């Protein structure tokens, strides 16, 4: 197994947020973390940002749910789905 560069590692870390990496790539990333504190920190930061965005989206949804009636929310959801 060849060593990953920091650029390759950061790309795989980013991709791992959206898909499960194959076993070999997961092992290569973990091995890279053993010798590279910066990439390890990058992973922690990107995970923190993802959680923060998710929490923010939940808060927005909660706030909008308090102000909109159920039929209004449904109309908006249908309209947004049609635009995709």
HELIX and SHEET records of a PDB file:
HELIX    1   1 UNK A    6  UNK A   15  1                                  10    
HELIX    2   2 UNK A   23  UNK A   35  1                                  13    
HELIX    3   3 UNK A   37  UNK A   67  1                                  31    
HELIX    4   4 UNK A   70  UNK A   83  1                                  14    
END                                                                             
